[in-house]
Amino acid sequence: EGDTDANGALSFSNLLLGKYTVIETSTQEGYVIDTAETDVEIAYNEQIVELEFTNTPIKGNLEITKKALNEDVYLSGAGYHLFDASGSQIAEGYTDTWGKLSFKDLPYGSYSYQEFKAPAGFLLDEKVYEFSITNMNEVVSHTRENARRSGTIEVKKRNADGGSLPGAAYTLEYSVDEGSTWKPVFYRGPSGDDVVPGGCTTEGLSNGQVFTDNYGNVKFTGLRADGKTIYRLTETVAPEGYSLIAGSLYVGTLPVEITGEAADSETVDGVTYCYTLYVTATDDPIFRIPETGGAGFAWLPLFMGFMSMPYIYIKRKDESET
């Protein structure tokens, strides 16, 4: 019995004539043992029999499956960096249409990976995950989930001079069947990652309705922003001395497509979307939508579907105002 030296060599000397069997019993860490039994024969004096054995390096794969948190929805476009045991980046990749990403032929050892780009519409998972390749052709399978980015609709009630008007109430409804039926949004708790259709984290919500604060403001937070759930915002209680704004202040989905940049936005394939919609309701009959970060206004009627900017000014003439 013996071990190979630094050059991978091992000699058995002074063997008597006869038949022998050579068996590898251990190998260097990270390699596969050659389990084949090799028969040799020493047939004459001072005979030298040379044998060569090859050990295959252990390699394996990492397979990441990306899903939406608490949903059977697979997410493409999630970007991951792969690091070796020293923390050096050795690869990167993105999940495909089926939410899959594979790093193949990884040598024996320890690794870690981290998401650097979240799928569109989802929050970044910044946690570092560790794993090891220890067996030949091993497939390490991990399923990782991302929480959805939630949306916000912020309403400001103002008078003709821009002053705050407290005492108004607004009702937000949602539809998941393209507007065929509507239900009031419901309170889903103060926080949490489970952004369900119709859920809202605004405290004081009652049958979809919330009153403005002392500054004439109200926010509907924690909304599902999946581009499919449609929202309908309506003024349901007017401040004292004012009449209700007729019709809907907004009918559409979240996020909204914008030009320029905003604090709560992301850009996907060259298109920028904002997850917060700002609505200012005053007393002029014209609907107008300002261009983000620019001068002037685009004058448009209110319509269903994506609004072109994150700011909506709803103005009407209030005949009851004295």
C-alpha positions as CSV (number, residue, x, y, z in Angstrom):
1,E,0.0,0.0,0.0
2,G,1.3,3.5,-0.7
3,D,0.4,7.1,-1.7
4,T,1.4,8.9,-4.9
5,D,4.0,11.7,-4.5
6,A,3.9,15.3,-5.6
7,N,4.4,14.2,-9.2
8,G,1.5,11.7,-9.0
9,A,4.0,8.7,-9.0
10,L,4.1,5.6,-6.8
11,S,6.4,2.5,-7.0
12,F,6.1,-0.9,-5.6
13,S,9.6,-2.5,-5.5
14,N,11.1,-6.0,-4.9
15,L,7.9,-7.8,-6.0
16,L,8.2,-11.6,-6.4
17,L,7.3,-13.1,-9.7
18,G,3.6,-13.7,-10.0
19,K,0.2,-12.0,-10.6
20,Y,-1.0,-8.9,-8.8
21,T,-4.1,-6.6,-8.7
22,V,-3.8,-2.8,-8.3
23,I,-6.8,-1.0,-6.7
24,E,-7.1,2.7,-6.0
25,T,-8.5,3.1,-2.4
26,S,-8.4,6.9,-2.1
27,T,-7.8,10.0,-4.2
28,Q,-7.2,13.7,-3.9
29,E,-10.2,15.8,-2.7
30,G,-12.3,17.0,-5.6
31,Y,-11.7,13.9,-7.8
32,V,-13.6,10.7,-8.5
33,I,-11.9,7.4,-7.4
34,D,-11.0,5.1,-10.2
35,T,-12.7,1.9,-8.9
36,A,-11.5,-0.4,-11.7
37,E,-9.2,-3.3,-10.6
38,T,-6.1,-3.6,-12.7
39,D,-4.4,-7.0,-13.0
40,V,-0.6,-7.2,-13.7
41,E,1.9,-10.0,-13.9
42,I,5.6,-9.9,-13.0
43,A,7.0,-12.6,-15.3
44,Y,10.8,-12.1,-15.2
45,N,13.5,-10.6,-13.0
46,E,13.8,-6.8,-12.8
47,Q,10.7,-6.3,-14.9
48,I,9.1,-2.9,-14.7
49,V,5.4,-2.6,-15.3
50,E,4.1,0.9,-15.8
51,L,0.5,1.7,-15.1
52,E,-1.4,5.0,-15.6
53,F,-4.6,5.9,-13.8
54,T,-6.8,8.9,-14.4
55,N,-9.0,10.6,-11.9
56,T,-11.9,12.7,-13.2
57,P,-12.5,16.1,-11.5
58,I,-15.8,16.3,-9.7
59,K,-18.1,18.7,-11.4
60,G,-21.8,19.6,-10.8
61,N,-24.5,22.1,-11.6
62,L,-26.5,24.8,-9.8
63,E,-30.1,25.2,-11.0
64,I,-32.1,28.2,-9.8
65,T,-35.8,28.4,-10.2
66,K,-37.3,31.9,-9.8
67,K,-40.9,32.3,-8.7
68,A,-43.3,35.0,-7.4
69,L,-43.7,34.9,-3.6
70,N,-46.7,32.7,-2.7
71,E,-47.7,32.4,-6.3
72,D,-47.3,29.7,-9.0
73,V,-45.8,32.3,-11.4
74,Y,-42.3,31.8,-12.8
75,L,-40.2,34.9,-13.4
76,S,-37.8,35.6,-16.2
77,G,-35.1,38.3,-16.2
78,A,-33.7,37.8,-12.7
79,G,-30.0,38.4,-12.8
80,Y,-27.6,36.5,-10.6
81,H,-23.8,36.7,-9.8
82,L,-22.0,33.5,-9.0
83,F,-19.0,33.7,-6.6
84,D,-16.3,31.1,-5.7
85,A,-15.1,30.3,-2.1
86,S,-12.9,33.4,-2.0
87,G,-15.8,35.7,-2.9
88,S,-14.6,36.4,-6.4
89,Q,-17.3,36.6,-9.1
90,I,-16.9,33.9,-11.7
91,A,-20.1,34.0,-13.7
92,E,-23.5,35.7,-14.1
93,G,-26.7,34.9,-15.8
94,Y,-30.5,35.6,-16.1
95,T,-33.5,33.4,-15.6
96,D,-35.3,32.3,-18.8
97,T,-39.0,32.3,-19.7
98,W,-39.6,29.4,-17.4
99,G,-37.8,31.1,-14.5
100,K,-34.7,28.8,-14.8
101,L,-31.0,29.6,-14.6
102,S,-28.3,27.0,-14.6
103,F,-24.6,27.3,-13.9
104,K,-23.0,24.2,-15.3
105,D,-19.8,22.2,-14.9
106,L,-18.8,23.8,-11.6
107,P,-15.7,22.2,-10.0
108,Y,-15.8,20.6,-6.5
109,G,-16.0,23.3,-3.8
110,S,-18.0,25.9,-2.1
111,Y,-19.8,28.8,-3.9
112,S,-22.4,31.5,-3.3
113,Y,-24.7,33.5,-5.4
114,Q,-26.7,36.8,-5.2
115,E,-29.4,38.5,-7.2
116,F,-28.2,41.7,-8.7
117,K,-31.3,42.4,-11.0
118,A,-34.9,41.7,-9.9
119,P,-37.5,40.6,-12.4
120,A,-39.6,43.4,-13.7
121,G,-42.3,44.3,-11.2
122,F,-40.6,42.6,-8.3
123,L,-38.4,43.6,-5.4
124,L,-34.7,42.7,-5.4
125,D,-33.6,39.8,-3.2
126,E,-30.3,40.9,-1.7
127,K,-29.6,37.8,0.3
128,V,-26.4,35.8,-0.4
129,Y,-27.0,32.1,-0.8
130,E,-24.3,29.5,-0.3
131,F,-24.0,26.0,-1.7
132,S,-21.3,23.3,-2.4
133,I,-20.5,20.8,-5.1
134,T,-19.4,17.6,-3.5
135,N,-20.4,14.8,-5.8
136,M,-19.9,14.0,-9.5
137,N,-22.7,15.3,-11.7
138,E,-24.5,16.6,-8.7
139,V,-27.4,19.1,-9.4
140,V,-28.0,21.6,-6.6
141,S,-31.6,22.9,-7.1
142,H,-32.8,26.0,-5.3
143,T,-36.1,27.8,-5.7
144,R,-36.0,31.5,-4.9
145,E,-39.0,33.8,-4.5
146,N,-39.4,37.6,-5.1
147,A,-42.0,39.8,-3.5
148,R,-44.0,42.0,-5.9
149,R,-43.5,45.7,-6.0
150,S,-46.6,47.3,-4.6
151,G,-48.3,50.4,-6.1
152,T,-49.6,53.6,-4.5
153,I,-52.4,56.0,-5.5
154,E,-51.9,59.3,-3.8
155,V,-54.8,61.9,-3.9
156,K,-54.5,65.5,-3.0
157,K,-57.7,67.6,-2.6
158,R,-57.1,71.3,-3.4
159,N,-59.2,74.4,-3.9
160,A,-58.8,76.7,-7.0
161,D,-55.9,78.5,-5.3
162,G,-54.0,75.3,-4.5
163,G,-55.0,75.3,-0.8
164,S,-55.7,72.1,1.1
165,L,-59.3,70.9,1.4
166,P,-59.7,68.4,4.2
167,G,-63.0,66.5,4.7
168,A,-63.1,64.7,1.4
169,A,-63.3,61.0,1.0
170,Y,-62.3,58.7,-1.9
171,T,-63.2,55.2,-2.8
172,L,-60.9,52.8,-4.6
173,E,-62.3,49.8,-6.4
174,Y,-60.6,47.1,-8.4
175,S,-61.5,44.7,-11.2
176,V,-59.8,41.5,-12.2
177,D,-62.1,40.8,-15.2
178,E,-61.3,43.8,-17.4
179,G,-63.9,46.0,-15.8
180,S,-66.9,43.7,-16.0
181,T,-67.3,43.7,-12.2
182,W,-65.9,45.9,-9.5
183,K,-65.2,45.4,-5.8
184,P,-63.9,47.9,-3.1
185,V,-60.3,47.3,-2.1
186,F,-59.8,45.7,1.3
187,Y,-57.4,46.1,4.1
188,R,-54.8,43.4,4.0
189,G,-52.7,44.5,7.0
190,P,-50.1,47.1,7.8
191,S,-47.4,45.5,5.8
192,G,-46.3,42.3,4.3
193,D,-45.0,40.9,1.0
194,D,-48.1,39.1,-0.1
195,V,-49.5,41.7,-2.6
196,V,-52.8,40.2,-3.5
197,P,-55.4,41.6,-6.0
198,G,-57.6,44.1,-4.2
199,G,-55.4,44.3,-1.1
200,C,-54.5,47.7,0.4
201,T,-52.4,48.6,3.4
202,T,-54.0,52.0,4.1
203,E,-55.3,52.2,7.7
204,G,-58.8,53.5,8.2
205,L,-60.1,51.8,5.0
206,S,-63.8,51.1,5.1
207,N,-65.5,49.5,2.2
208,G,-62.8,50.9,-0.1
209,Q,-63.2,54.4,1.2
210,V,-60.7,56.6,3.1
211,F,-61.1,60.2,4.3
212,T,-58.4,62.8,3.6
213,D,-56.2,64.0,6.4
214,N,-56.1,67.6,7.7
215,Y,-54.0,68.5,4.7
216,G,-56.5,67.1,2.2
217,N,-54.3,64.1,1.4
218,V,-54.9,60.4,1.2
219,K,-52.9,57.4,0.0
220,F,-54.0,54.0,-1.1
221,T,-50.8,51.9,-0.5
222,G,-49.8,48.3,-0.9
223,L,-51.8,47.9,-4.1
224,R,-51.2,45.1,-6.6
225,A,-49.2,46.6,-9.5
226,D,-49.3,43.8,-12.1
227,G,-50.5,45.7,-15.1
228,K,-53.7,43.6,-15.1
229,T,-55.6,44.6,-12.0
230,I,-57.7,47.7,-12.9
231,Y,-58.4,50.4,-10.4
232,R,-61.3,52.9,-10.3
233,L,-60.9,56.0,-8.1
234,T,-64.0,58.0,-7.2
235,E,-64.7,61.0,-4.9
236,T,-67.5,59.8,-2.6
237,V,-67.6,62.6,0.0
238,A,-67.0,66.3,-0.9
239,P,-65.6,68.8,1.5
240,E,-68.1,71.0,3.2
241,G,-69.3,73.7,0.8
242,Y,-68.2,71.8,-2.3
243,S,-70.0,69.3,-4.5
244,L,-68.7,65.9,-5.6
245,I,-66.6,65.5,-8.7
246,A,-68.7,63.5,-11.1
247,G,-67.3,60.4,-12.7
248,S,-64.1,58.6,-12.0
249,L,-60.8,60.4,-11.2
250,Y,-58.8,57.5,-12.5
251,V,-59.6,54.2,-14.2
252,G,-56.5,52.1,-15.1
253,T,-53.7,49.8,-14.0
254,L,-50.5,50.1,-12.1
255,P,-47.7,50.8,-12.8
256,V,-48.1,53.7,-15.2
257,E,-45.9,54.4,-18.1
258,I,-44.1,57.7,-17.9
259,T,-41.5,59.8,-19.7
260,G,-38.4,60.8,-17.8
261,E,-37.5,59.4,-14.4
262,A,-39.3,59.3,-11.0
263,A,-38.3,58.1,-7.5
264,D,-40.6,55.1,-7.6
265,S,-39.9,53.9,-11.1
266,E,-38.2,51.2,-13.1
267,T,-37.2,50.9,-16.8
268,V,-37.9,47.7,-18.7
269,D,-36.9,47.3,-22.3
270,G,-36.4,51.1,-22.7
271,V,-39.9,51.9,-21.2
272,T,-40.1,53.6,-17.8
273,Y,-42.9,52.7,-15.4
274,C,-43.9,54.5,-12.2
275,Y,-45.5,52.6,-9.3
276,T,-46.9,55.7,-7.6
277,L,-49.8,57.6,-9.3
278,Y,-50.4,61.2,-8.1
279,V,-53.9,62.6,-8.5
280,T,-54.8,66.2,-7.6
281,A,-58.5,67.0,-7.5
282,T,-59.5,70.7,-7.7
283,D,-62.5,72.7,-9.1
284,D,-61.8,73.1,-12.9
285,P,-63.7,71.0,-15.5
286,I,-60.5,70.2,-17.5
287,F,-58.5,67.0,-17.1
288,R,-54.8,67.6,-17.6
289,I,-51.7,65.5,-17.3
290,P,-48.3,67.2,-16.9
291,E,-45.2,65.9,-18.6
292,T,-42.8,64.5,-16.0
293,G,-39.9,66.8,-15.4
294,G,-40.9,69.1,-18.2
295,A,-42.8,72.3,-18.8
296,G,-46.3,72.6,-20.2
297,F,-49.2,70.1,-20.1
298,A,-50.7,67.6,-22.4
299,W,-54.5,68.2,-22.4
300,L,-56.3,64.9,-22.6
301,P,-59.7,63.4,-21.6
302,L,-59.6,60.7,-18.8
303,F,-59.6,57.2,-20.3
304,M,-59.4,53.6,-19.2
305,G,-56.0,51.8,-19.3
306,F,-52.5,53.1,-18.8
307,M,-52.2,56.8,-18.2
308,S,-49.2,58.3,-20.0
309,M,-47.8,60.1,-16.9
310,P,-47.8,59.5,-13.1
311,Y,-49.5,62.8,-12.4
312,I,-53.2,63.5,-13.0
313,Y,-54.9,66.8,-12.3
314,I,-58.7,66.5,-12.1
315,K,-60.2,70.0,-12.2
316,R,-63.8,71.1,-12.3
317,K,-65.9,74.2,-11.7
318,D,-67.8,73.8,-8.5
319,E,-71.1,75.8,-8.8
320,S,-71.9,75.5,-5.1
321,E,-68.7,77.3,-4.1
322,T,-69.3,80.8,-2.7
